[in-house]
């Protein structure tokens, strides 16, 4: 597939932060960057939100909608795709979840021992 990437720039008032890779953040700061990111998104993972975001970007380029509306469509896509940056490092979040599960498991084992003594 031979897609042309947008090189001109229409900066966003506030960049959209997305998670890429293992705990890395990428900021999308312009209409061109949003459209390029959407074009690079794997075809097998595209859906209605992706299509809506692409259409919104194209409409913003044509002046049919405001840039903020295209940004909102991109935010909706990022949220649905699970890549919207939450500010939490995924590696740290997974480590903390594992610690919590271990504590819950140990507490459950201690509780079951109290209820059922083996005499």
C-alpha positions as CSV (number, residue, x, y, z in Angstrom):
1,X,0.0,0.0,0.0
2,X,1.4,3.4,-1.0
3,X,-0.1,6.0,1.2
4,X,1.0,9.7,1.2
5,X,1.7,11.1,4.6
6,X,0.6,14.6,5.5
7,X,3.5,17.0,5.9
8,X,1.8,20.4,6.4
9,X,0.9,21.3,9.9
10,X,-2.2,22.6,11.7
11,X,-1.2,22.6,15.4
12,X,-3.6,21.5,18.1
13,X,-4.3,23.8,21.1
14,X,-3.6,20.8,23.4
15,X,-1.6,17.7,22.2
16,X,-3.1,14.3,22.6
17,X,-0.9,12.0,24.6
18,X,-1.0,8.3,23.6
19,X,0.8,5.2,24.9
20,X,3.1,3.5,22.4
21,X,5.2,0.5,23.2
22,X,6.0,-0.5,26.8
23,X,5.3,2.6,28.8
24,X,6.4,5.2,26.2
25,X,4.3,8.3,25.6
26,X,3.9,10.0,22.2
27,X,2.3,13.4,21.9
28,X,0.2,14.1,18.8
29,X,0.3,17.9,18.4
30,X,-1.1,18.6,14.9
31,X,-3.8,17.6,12.5
32,X,-1.1,16.2,10.2
33,X,0.3,14.1,13.0
34,X,-3.2,12.7,13.9
35,X,-3.8,11.8,10.3
36,X,-0.4,10.2,9.8
37,X,-0.9,8.1,13.0
38,X,-4.3,6.9,11.8
39,X,-2.8,6.0,8.4
40,X,-0.1,3.9,10.1
41,X,-2.6,2.1,12.4
42,X,-2.8,-1.6,11.4
43,X,-5.7,-2.3,9.0
44,X,-6.7,-5.4,11.0
45,X,-7.3,-3.2,14.1
46,X,-9.3,-0.5,12.3
47,X,-12.9,-0.1,13.1
48,X,-15.7,2.5,13.3
49,X,-13.9,4.8,15.6
50,X,-10.8,4.8,13.4
51,X,-13.0,5.5,10.3
52,X,-14.7,8.4,12.2
53,X,-11.4,9.9,13.2
54,X,-10.0,9.7,9.7
55,X,-13.2,11.3,8.3
56,X,-13.0,14.0,11.0
57,X,-9.3,14.8,10.0
58,X,-10.2,15.0,6.4
59,X,-13.2,17.3,7.1
60,X,-10.9,19.5,9.3
61,X,-8.4,19.8,6.4
62,X,-11.3,20.8,4.1
63,X,-12.6,23.3,6.6
64,X,-15.9,21.4,7.1
65,X,-15.4,21.0,10.9
66,X,-13.3,22.7,13.5
67,X,-9.9,21.3,14.5
68,X,-11.2,20.7,18.0
69,X,-13.8,18.4,16.7
70,X,-11.2,16.3,14.8
71,X,-9.2,16.2,18.0
72,X,-12.2,14.9,19.9
73,X,-12.7,12.2,17.3
74,X,-9.1,11.2,17.6
75,X,-9.4,11.1,21.4
76,X,-12.4,8.8,21.1
77,X,-10.4,6.5,18.8
78,X,-7.4,6.5,21.2
79,X,-9.7,5.7,24.1
80,X,-11.5,2.9,22.3
81,X,-8.2,1.5,21.0
82,X,-6.8,1.5,24.6
83,X,-3.9,3.8,23.7
84,X,-4.9,7.0,25.4
85,X,-2.2,8.0,27.8
86,X,-3.4,7.8,31.4
87,X,-0.2,9.1,33.0
88,X,0.4,5.8,34.6
89,X,3.5,3.8,33.6
90,X,2.1,0.4,32.5
91,X,5.0,-1.5,33.9
92,X,4.5,0.1,37.3
93,X,0.8,-0.5,37.1
94,X,1.2,-4.2,36.3
95,X,3.8,-4.6,39.1
96,X,1.4,-2.9,41.6
97,X,-1.5,-5.0,40.5
98,X,0.6,-8.2,41.0
99,X,1.5,-7.1,44.5
100,X,-2.2,-6.4,45.3
101,X,-3.2,-9.8,44.0
102,X,-0.6,-11.4,46.2
103,X,-1.8,-9.6,49.2
104,X,-5.5,-10.5,48.5
105,X,-4.5,-14.2,47.9
106,X,-2.5,-14.3,51.2
107,X,-5.4,-12.6,53.1
108,X,-7.8,-15.2,51.7
109,X,-5.6,-18.1,52.7
110,X,-5.3,-16.7,56.2
111,X,-9.0,-16.2,56.4
112,X,-9.7,-19.8,55.2
113,X,-7.3,-21.2,57.8
114,X,-9.1,-19.4,60.6
115,X,-12.4,-20.8,59.4
116,X,-11.3,-24.4,59.0
117,X,-8.8,-25.5,61.6
118,X,-7.3,-28.9,60.8
119,X,-7.3,-29.8,64.6
